[in-house]
Amino acid sequence: MSKLLIVANVLNGLLFIILVASIAGFISFLNIYGLFLACVTAVIAWGVFKQQRWGYFAAAAWALACYQLAKQGYEFQSIKRHVMILGFTLIPLALFLHETLGKATAKSAQNNGKQSDDSRKMPD
């Protein structure tokens, strides 16, 4: 395993731990809004755990959303600074993992997964 993959797997574990801690934090709101945020975060954490590309992209978007909520003062009043710093650092981390570990689809849009060159592209 290359050094890049080792680092990416460690960072993947760190991102997953942060998402699980966020789930616990959202549940601590003790209202339906917190439960909704916890459910959305759990779905994103599942995608990160399964190393799906959409999971990493959703984690980056979710980090940006939390950053903006904290910056605008709509949410996270008691931990505003921590959420902003964490959100700011998770965006590039999630995008890095999206490109490094995210599983790409095996099929190509042009050949529908066929590896043979049966079709003629140019007339004789």
C-alpha positions in Angstrom: 0.0 0.0 0.0 1.4 3.4 -1.0 2.0 6.1 1.5 -0.7 8.2 0.0 -3.3 5.5 0.5 -2.2 5.0 4.1 -2.5 8.7 4.8 -5.9 8.8 3.0 -7.2 5.9 5.1 -6.1 7.6 8.3 -7.8 10.8 7.3 -10.9 8.8 6.3 -11.0 7.4 9.8 -10.6 10.9 11.2 -13.5 12.2 9.1 -15.7 9.3 10.1 -15.0 10.0 13.8 -15.8 13.7 13.4 -19.1 12.8 11.7 -20.0 10.3 14.4 -19.2 13.0 17.1 -21.3 15.4 15.1 -24.2 13.0 15.3 -24.0 12.8 19.0 -23.7 16.6 19.2 -26.9 17.1 17.0 -28.8 14.6 19.2 -27.8 16.6 22.2 -30.0 19.5 20.9 -33.0 17.5 22.2 -35.4 18.6 19.6 -36.7 17.5 16.2 -34.4 19.8 14.4 -31.4 18.2 16.0 -32.7 14.7 15.2 -33.1 15.7 11.6 -29.5 17.0 11.5 -28.3 13.8 13.1 -30.1 11.7 10.5 -28.6 13.6 7.6 -25.1 13.4 9.2 -25.6 9.6 9.7 -26.4 9.1 6.1 -23.3 11.1 5.1 -21.2 9.1 7.6 -22.5 5.9 6.1 -21.3 7.1 2.7 -17.9 7.9 4.1 -17.7 4.6 5.8 -18.4 2.8 2.6 -16.0 5.1 0.8 -18.5 6.3 -1.7 -17.8 9.4 -3.8 -21.1 11.0 -3.0 -20.4 10.5 0.7 -17.2 12.6 0.5 -18.8 15.2 -1.6 -21.8 15.4 0.8 -19.4 15.7 3.7 -17.7 18.7 2.1 -21.1 20.3 1.4 -22.3 19.6 4.9 -19.1 21.1 6.4 -19.6 24.2 4.3 -23.3 24.4 5.4 -22.3 24.1 9.1 -19.5 26.7 8.6 -22.1 29.1 7.1 -24.6 28.5 9.8 -22.0 29.2 12.4 -20.6 32.3 10.6 -24.1 33.8 10.1 -24.9 33.1 13.8 -27.9 31.0 13.0 -26.6 27.9 14.9 -23.8 26.7 17.1 -23.6 29.9 19.3 -21.7 28.3 22.1 -19.1 26.5 19.9 -19.2 28.9 16.9 -15.4 29.3 16.6 -14.8 25.5 16.8 -17.4 24.7 14.2 -16.0 27.3 11.8 -12.5 26.1 12.1 -13.5 22.4 11.8 -15.8 23.2 8.8 -13.1 25.2 7.1 -10.6 22.3 7.4 -13.1 19.5 6.6 -14.0 20.9 3.1 -10.6 20.3 1.5 -10.1 17.0 3.5 -13.4 15.6 2.2 -12.6 16.7 -1.4 -9.1 15.1 -1.2 -10.7 11.9 0.0 -13.3 12.2 -2.7 -10.6 12.1 -5.3 -8.3 9.6 -3.5 -10.6 6.9 -2.0 -13.9 7.5 -3.7 -15.0 4.5 -5.7 -15.5 5.5 -9.4 -18.0 3.7 -11.5 -16.6 1.0 -13.7 -18.5 1.9 -16.8 -17.6 4.5 -19.3 -20.4 6.6 -20.7 -19.2 6.2 -24.2 -18.9 2.4 -24.5 -21.4 1.3 -21.8 -18.7 -0.9 -20.1 -17.7 -2.8 -23.3 -14.0 -3.2 -23.7 -14.1 -4.5 -27.3 -13.8 -2.3 -30.3 -16.6 -3.8 -32.3 -18.1 -0.6 -33.5 -16.5 1.2 -36.4 -15.9 4.8 -35.8 -14.8 5.8 -39.3 -16.1 4.5 -42.6 -13.7 2.5 -44.8 
